[in-house]
Amino acid sequence: MTTNNNNKNVPKATFQRYPVYLKALRKLKKHGVERVMSKELAELVNIEPTTIRRDFSFLGNLGKQGYGYSVDRLVDIFNQQLGVDFDEKIILVGAGNLGRALMNYNKWDYVVGEIVCAFDRDESKIGMELYGVPVYSIDELEERIPSGCHIAILTITHGVQNTVDRLVECGITGIIDFTSKHFNVPKGVVVKSVDVVSSIQELVFESNSMNKKA
Ligand SMILES: NC(=O)c1ccc[n+]([C@@H]2O[C@H](COP(=O)([O-])OP(=O)(O)OC[C@H]3O[C@@H](n4cnc5c(N)ncnc54)[C@H](O)[C@@H]3O)[C@@H](O)[C@H]2O)c1
Protein backbone atom coordinates (compact mmCIF):
# COMPACT_ATOMS: atom_id res chain seq x y z
CA MET A 1 0.00 0.00 0.00
CA THR A 2 1.09 3.60 -0.69
CA THR A 3 -0.54 6.61 0.91
CA ASN A 4 -1.37 9.20 -1.73
CA ASN A 5 -1.94 12.98 -1.52
CA ASN A 6 -5.60 12.42 -0.60
CA ASN A 7 -4.35 10.30 2.32
CA LYS A 8 -5.92 7.27 0.73
CA ASN A 9 -4.14 3.96 0.87
CA VAL A 10 -3.46 3.06 -2.72
CA PRO A 11 -2.83 -0.61 -3.51
CA LYS A 12 0.63 -1.24 -4.93
CA ALA A 13 -0.79 -2.59 -8.20
CA THR A 14 -2.80 0.61 -8.67
CA PHE A 15 0.23 2.79 -7.97
CA GLN A 16 2.27 0.81 -10.47
CA ARG A 17 -0.30 1.61 -13.16
CA TYR A 18 0.00 5.38 -12.60
CA PRO A 19 3.00 5.84 -14.94
CA VAL A 20 1.13 3.88 -17.62
CA TYR A 21 -1.85 6.22 -17.34
CA LEU A 22 0.37 9.28 -17.25
CA LYS A 23 2.19 8.31 -20.41
CA ALA A 24 -1.09 7.77 -22.30
CA LEU A 25 -2.60 10.99 -20.93
CA ARG A 26 0.44 13.04 -21.90
CA LYS A 27 0.20 11.62 -25.39
CA LEU A 28 -3.47 12.62 -25.57
CA LYS A 29 -2.62 16.10 -24.28
CA LYS A 30 0.07 16.52 -26.93
CA HIS A 31 -2.56 15.68 -29.55
CA GLY A 32 -4.93 18.32 -28.17
CA VAL A 33 -7.42 15.94 -26.55
CA GLU A 34 -9.15 17.65 -23.61
CA ARG A 35 -11.44 14.96 -22.20
CA VAL A 36 -11.25 11.19 -22.18
CA MET A 37 -13.69 8.46 -21.20
CA SER A 38 -12.40 5.47 -19.24
CA LYS A 39 -13.37 3.24 -22.17
CA GLU A 40 -11.17 5.26 -24.57
CA LEU A 41 -8.28 5.27 -22.14
CA ALA A 42 -8.74 1.53 -21.63
CA GLU A 43 -8.07 0.92 -25.31
CA LEU A 44 -4.90 3.00 -25.19
CA VAL A 45 -3.39 1.35 -22.13
CA ASN A 46 -4.91 -2.09 -22.49
CA ILE A 47 -6.41 -2.07 -19.00
CA GLU A 48 -10.07 -2.82 -18.24
CA PRO A 49 -12.29 0.31 -17.88
CA THR A 50 -13.53 -0.98 -14.51
CA THR A 51 -9.94 -1.22 -13.25
CA ILE A 52 -9.27 2.31 -14.50
CA ARG A 53 -12.36 3.69 -12.75
CA ARG A 54 -11.37 1.93 -9.53
CA ASP A 55 -7.77 3.19 -9.79
CA PHE A 56 -9.02 6.74 -10.39
CA SER A 57 -11.34 6.54 -7.38
CA PHE A 58 -8.23 6.95 -5.19
CA LEU A 59 -7.56 10.34 -6.74
CA GLY A 60 -10.48 12.23 -5.23
CA ASN A 61 -13.36 13.85 -7.09
CA LEU A 62 -12.64 13.90 -10.81
CA GLY A 63 -15.97 15.28 -12.03
CA LYS A 64 -19.34 14.06 -13.19
CA GLN A 65 -19.71 10.47 -14.35
CA GLY A 66 -20.39 10.00 -18.05
CA TYR A 67 -18.76 13.29 -18.99
CA GLY A 68 -15.21 11.96 -19.27
CA TYR A 69 -12.11 12.96 -17.35
CA SER A 70 -10.20 16.20 -17.89
CA VAL A 71 -6.89 15.18 -19.46
CA ASP A 72 -5.10 18.27 -18.09
CA ARG A 73 -6.33 17.64 -14.57
CA LEU A 74 -5.32 13.98 -14.64
CA VAL A 75 -1.85 14.81 -15.97
CA ASP A 76 -1.38 17.29 -13.09
CA ILE A 77 -2.63 14.80 -10.53
CA PHE A 78 -0.44 11.95 -11.75
CA ASN A 79 2.61 14.25 -11.92
CA GLN A 80 1.98 15.12 -8.29
CA GLN A 81 1.31 11.55 -7.25
CA LEU A 82 4.49 10.29 -8.83
CA GLY A 83 6.45 13.25 -7.48
CA VAL A 84 8.45 13.79 -10.64
CA ASP A 85 8.66 16.46 -13.25
CA PHE A 86 8.18 14.96 -16.66
CA ASP A 87 8.54 18.32 -18.34
CA GLU A 88 12.29 18.60 -18.44
CA LYS A 89 13.51 21.23 -20.86
CA ILE A 90 16.37 19.52 -22.63
CA ILE A 91 18.90 21.25 -24.87
CA LEU A 92 20.88 19.61 -27.60
CA VAL A 93 24.38 20.71 -28.56
CA GLY A 94 25.40 19.66 -32.05
CA ALA A 95 22.67 19.71 -34.68
CA GLY A 96 24.43 17.27 -37.02
CA ASN A 97 23.39 13.80 -38.18
CA LEU A 98 22.89 12.31 -34.75
CA GLY A 99 21.49 15.52 -33.29
CA ARG A 100 18.90 15.71 -36.05
CA ALA A 101 17.84 12.12 -35.49
CA LEU A 102 17.24 12.90 -31.82
CA MET A 103 15.32 16.09 -32.64
CA ASN A 104 13.19 14.15 -35.08
CA TYR A 105 12.44 11.56 -32.40
CA ASN A 106 11.79 14.21 -29.70
CA LYS A 107 8.74 12.49 -28.22
CA TRP A 108 10.72 10.84 -25.44
CA ASP A 109 7.87 8.48 -24.98
CA TYR A 110 5.81 11.38 -23.64
CA VAL A 111 7.37 11.07 -20.20
CA VAL A 112 10.69 12.83 -19.81
CA GLY A 113 10.19 16.19 -21.43
CA GLU A 114 11.57 17.38 -24.73
CA ILE A 115 14.38 19.08 -26.59
CA VAL A 116 13.39 22.72 -26.57
CA CYS A 117 16.30 24.16 -28.53
CA ALA A 118 19.60 23.20 -30.11
CA PHE A 119 22.98 24.91 -30.40
CA ASP A 120 25.55 24.60 -33.15
CA ARG A 121 28.61 26.42 -34.43
CA ASP A 122 27.85 25.93 -38.11
CA GLU A 123 26.58 29.20 -39.60
CA SER A 124 24.47 27.31 -42.16
CA LYS A 125 22.40 25.70 -39.38
CA ILE A 126 21.99 28.68 -37.08
CA GLY A 127 18.52 30.22 -37.31
CA MET A 128 16.97 27.06 -38.75
CA GLU A 129 14.13 25.09 -37.20
CA LEU A 130 14.78 21.36 -37.34
CA TYR A 131 11.69 19.26 -36.64
CA GLY A 132 10.22 22.23 -34.81
CA VAL A 133 13.34 22.80 -32.69
CA PRO A 134 15.11 26.17 -33.11
CA VAL A 135 18.88 26.07 -33.65
CA TYR A 136 20.91 28.87 -32.03
CA SER A 137 24.56 29.79 -32.26
CA ILE A 138 26.70 28.14 -29.59
CA ASP A 139 28.17 31.63 -29.09
CA GLU A 140 24.77 32.62 -27.64
CA LEU A 141 24.53 29.66 -25.25
CA GLU A 142 24.57 31.80 -22.09
CA GLU A 143 21.82 34.13 -23.39
CA ARG A 144 19.61 31.53 -25.05
CA ILE A 145 19.63 28.64 -22.61
CA PRO A 146 16.07 28.31 -21.24
CA SER A 147 15.67 29.03 -17.55
CA GLY A 148 15.26 25.91 -15.44
CA CYS A 149 17.10 23.77 -17.98
CA HIS A 150 19.37 21.18 -16.36
CA ILE A 151 19.89 18.55 -19.03
CA ALA A 152 21.98 18.72 -22.18
CA ILE A 153 22.50 16.17 -24.92
CA LEU A 154 25.95 16.35 -26.42
CA THR A 155 26.31 15.40 -30.07
CA ILE A 156 29.26 17.55 -31.12
CA THR A 157 32.56 16.61 -32.71
CA HIS A 158 34.96 19.31 -31.46
CA GLY A 159 35.81 21.32 -28.35
CA VAL A 160 34.02 18.98 -25.97
CA GLN A 161 35.70 20.01 -22.70
CA ASN A 162 35.24 23.71 -23.37
CA THR A 163 31.58 23.18 -24.30
CA VAL A 164 30.96 21.07 -21.20
CA ASP A 165 32.56 23.75 -18.98
CA ARG A 166 30.23 26.37 -20.44
CA LEU A 167 27.19 24.13 -20.04
CA VAL A 168 28.02 23.52 -16.39
CA GLU A 169 28.49 27.27 -15.87
CA CYS A 170 24.98 27.73 -17.28
CA GLY A 171 23.48 25.34 -14.69
CA ILE A 172 23.52 22.05 -16.57
CA THR A 173 23.74 19.20 -14.06
CA GLY A 174 23.03 16.24 -16.32
CA ILE A 175 24.70 15.40 -19.62
CA ILE A 176 23.78 12.67 -22.08
CA ASP A 177 27.03 12.21 -23.91
CA PHE A 178 27.22 10.67 -27.35
CA THR A 179 30.72 11.96 -28.19
CA SER A 180 32.77 9.12 -26.63
CA LYS A 181 35.41 11.75 -25.83
CA HIS A 182 36.93 12.01 -22.39
CA PHE A 183 35.99 15.13 -20.41
CA ASN A 184 35.86 16.22 -16.79
CA VAL A 185 32.89 17.54 -14.87
CA PRO A 186 32.74 18.96 -11.35
CA LYS A 187 31.11 17.05 -8.50
CA GLY A 188 27.33 17.17 -8.70
CA VAL A 189 27.17 16.87 -12.49
CA VAL A 190 26.02 13.50 -13.78
CA VAL A 191 27.12 12.15 -17.15
CA LYS A 192 25.40 9.28 -18.93
CA SER A 193 27.40 8.07 -21.89
CA VAL A 194 25.72 6.39 -24.81
CA ASP A 195 28.09 4.48 -27.01
CA VAL A 196 26.66 2.17 -29.65
CA VAL A 197 30.10 0.99 -30.76
CA SER A 198 31.06 -0.18 -27.25
CA SER A 199 27.70 -1.91 -26.93
CA ILE A 200 28.32 -3.81 -30.15
CA GLN A 201 31.83 -4.73 -28.99
CA GLU A 202 30.48 -5.99 -25.66
CA LEU A 203 27.79 -7.95 -27.47
CA VAL A 204 30.28 -9.60 -29.81
CA PHE A 205 32.57 -10.43 -26.89
CA GLU A 206 29.73 -11.88 -24.80
CA SER A 207 28.21 -13.92 -27.59
CA ASN A 208 31.66 -15.24 -28.61
CA SER A 209 32.49 -16.36 -25.08
CA MET A 210 29.03 -17.96 -24.72
CA ASN A 211 29.52 -19.88 -27.95
CA LYS A 212 32.97 -21.04 -26.80
CA LYS A 213 31.44 -22.44 -23.59
CA ALA A 214 28.64 -24.24 -25.47
N1 LIG B 1 27.68 7.28 -29.16
C1 LIG B 1 27.32 6.76 -30.29
O1 LIG B 1 26.83 5.65 -30.33
C2 LIG B 1 27.55 7.58 -31.50
C3 LIG B 1 27.03 7.21 -32.74
C4 LIG B 1 27.24 8.09 -33.78
C5 LIG B 1 27.96 9.26 -33.56
N2 LIG B 1 28.49 9.55 -32.36
C6 LIG B 1 29.24 10.76 -32.04
O2 LIG B 1 28.29 11.81 -31.99
C7 LIG B 1 28.90 13.02 -32.42
C8 LIG B 1 28.08 13.62 -33.57
O3 LIG B 1 28.11 12.74 -34.67
P1 LIG B 1 27.42 13.19 -36.02
O4 LIG B 1 27.52 12.06 -36.95
O5 LIG B 1 26.07 13.75 -35.72
O6 LIG B 1 28.42 14.38 -36.48
P2 LIG B 1 28.07 15.60 -37.43
O7 LIG B 1 29.39 16.11 -37.93
O8 LIG B 1 27.01 15.23 -38.41
O9 LIG B 1 27.44 16.67 -36.43
C9 LIG B 1 28.17 17.36 -35.47
C10 LIG B 1 27.51 18.73 -35.32
O10 LIG B 1 28.07 19.36 -34.19
C11 LIG B 1 28.46 20.68 -34.54
N3 LIG B 1 29.59 21.00 -33.68
C12 LIG B 1 30.79 20.41 -33.60
N4 LIG B 1 31.53 20.94 -32.63
C13 LIG B 1 30.76 21.86 -32.03
C14 LIG B 1 30.94 22.73 -30.92
N5 LIG B 1 32.07 22.75 -30.21
N6 LIG B 1 29.93 23.56 -30.58
C15 LIG B 1 28.77 23.56 -31.28
N7 LIG B 1 28.53 22.76 -32.33
C16 LIG B 1 29.51 21.92 -32.70
C17 LIG B 1 28.80 20.62 -36.02
O11 LIG B 1 28.69 21.90 -36.62
C18 LIG B 1 27.75 19.65 -36.51
O12 LIG B 1 26.55 20.29 -36.86
C19 LIG B 1 30.32 12.67 -32.78
O13 LIG B 1 31.15 12.97 -31.67
C20 LIG B 1 30.27 11.17 -33.05
O14 LIG B 1 31.52 10.55 -32.80
C21 LIG B 1 28.26 8.72 -31.34
The ligand as an SDF file (V2000), in Angstrom:
LIG
                    3D

 44 48  0  0  0  0  0  0  0  0999 V2000
   27.6800    7.2820  -29.1560 N   0  0  0  0  0  0  0  0  0  0  0  0
   27.3240    6.7560  -30.2900 C   0  0  0  0  0  0  0  0  0  0  0  0
   26.8300    5.6460  -30.3310 O   0  0  0  0  0  0  0  0  0  0  0  0
   27.5480    7.5810  -31.4960 C   0  0  0  0  0  0  0  0  0  0  0  0
   27.0330    7.2130  -32.7390 C   0  0  0  0  0  0  0  0  0  0  0  0
   27.2440    8.0860  -33.7770 C   0  0  0  0  0  0  0  0  0  0  0  0
   27.9620    9.2600  -33.5580 C   0  0  0  0  0  0  0  0  0  0  0  0
   28.4860    9.5460  -32.3590 N   0  0  0  0  0  0  0  0  0  0  0  0
   29.2370   10.7580  -32.0440 C   0  0  0  0  0  0  0  0  0  0  0  0
   28.2920   11.8130  -31.9860 O   0  0  0  0  0  0  0  0  0  0  0  0
   28.8950   13.0240  -32.4160 C   0  0  0  0  0  0  0  0  0  0  0  0
   28.0820   13.6160  -33.5670 C   0  0  0  0  0  0  0  0  0  0  0  0
   28.1100   12.7440  -34.6700 O   0  0  0  0  0  0  0  0  0  0  0  0
   27.4230   13.1900  -36.0200 P   0  0  0  0  0  0  0  0  0  0  0  0
   27.5240   12.0640  -36.9480 O   0  0  0  0  0  0  0  0  0  0  0  0
   26.0730   13.7550  -35.7240 O   0  0  0  0  0  0  0  0  0  0  0  0
   28.4200   14.3790  -36.4800 O   0  0  0  0  0  0  0  0  0  0  0  0
   28.0690   15.5960  -37.4340 P   0  0  0  0  0  0  0  0  0  0  0  0
   29.3950   16.1050  -37.9330 O   0  0  0  0  0  0  0  0  0  0  0  0
   27.0130   15.2310  -38.4120 O   0  0  0  0  0  0  0  0  0  0  0  0
   27.4370   16.6710  -36.4350 O   0  0  0  0  0  0  0  0  0  0  0  0
   28.1670   17.3640  -35.4720 C   0  0  0  0  0  0  0  0  0  0  0  0
   27.5080   18.7250  -35.3160 C   0  0  0  0  0  0  0  0  0  0  0  0
   28.0690   19.3600  -34.1870 O   0  0  0  0  0  0  0  0  0  0  0  0
   28.4630   20.6770  -34.5420 C   0  0  0  0  0  0  0  0  0  0  0  0
   29.5900   21.0030  -33.6800 N   0  0  0  0  0  0  0  0  0  0  0  0
   30.7920   20.4050  -33.6020 C   0  0  0  0  0  0  0  0  0  0  0  0
   31.5280   20.9370  -32.6270 N   0  0  0  0  0  0  0  0  0  0  0  0
   30.7600   21.8640  -32.0250 C   0  0  0  0  0  0  0  0  0  0  0  0
   30.9360   22.7310  -30.9190 C   0  0  0  0  0  0  0  0  0  0  0  0
   32.0720   22.7530  -30.2060 N   0  0  0  0  0  0  0  0  0  0  0  0
   29.9290   23.5610  -30.5810 N   0  0  0  0  0  0  0  0  0  0  0  0
   28.7660   23.5550  -31.2790 C   0  0  0  0  0  0  0  0  0  0  0  0
   28.5290   22.7650  -32.3330 N   0  0  0  0  0  0  0  0  0  0  0  0
   29.5060   21.9160  -32.6970 C   0  0  0  0  0  0  0  0  0  0  0  0
   28.7970   20.6230  -36.0180 C   0  0  0  0  0  0  0  0  0  0  0  0
   28.6860   21.8960  -36.6160 O   0  0  0  0  0  0  0  0  0  0  0  0
   27.7500   19.6490  -36.5060 C   0  0  0  0  0  0  0  0  0  0  0  0
   26.5470   20.2940  -36.8560 O   0  0  0  0  0  0  0  0  0  0  0  0
   30.3210   12.6680  -32.7780 C   0  0  0  0  0  0  0  0  0  0  0  0
   31.1460   12.9680  -31.6730 O   0  0  0  0  0  0  0  0  0  0  0  0
   30.2730   11.1750  -33.0550 C   0  0  0  0  0  0  0  0  0  0  0  0
   31.5220   10.5460  -32.8010 O   0  0  0  0  0  0  0  0  0  0  0  0
   28.2640    8.7210  -31.3370 C   0  0  0  0  0  0  0  0  0  0  0  0
  1  2  1  0
  2  3  2  0
  2  4  1  0
  4  5  1  0
  4 44  2  0
  5  6  2  0
  6  7  1  0
  7  8  2  0
  8  9  1  0
  8 44  1  0
  9 10  1  0
  9 42  1  0
 10 11  1  0
 11 12  1  0
 11 40  1  0
 12 13  1  0
 13 14  1  0
 14 15  2  0
 14 16  1  0
 14 17  1  0
 17 18  1  0
 18 19  2  0
 18 20  1  0
 18 21  1  0
 21 22  1  0
 22 23  1  0
 23 24  1  0
 23 38  1  0
 24 25  1  0
 25 26  1  0
 25 36  1  0
 26 27  1  0
 26 35  1  0
 27 28  2  0
 28 29  1  0
 29 30  1  0
 29 35  2  0
 30 31  1  0
 30 32  2  0
 32 33  1  0
 33 34  2  0
 34 35  1  0
 36 37  1  0
 36 38  1  0
 38 39  1  0
 40 41  1  0
 40 42  1  0
 42 43  1  0
M  CHG  2   8   1  16  -1
M  END
$$$$
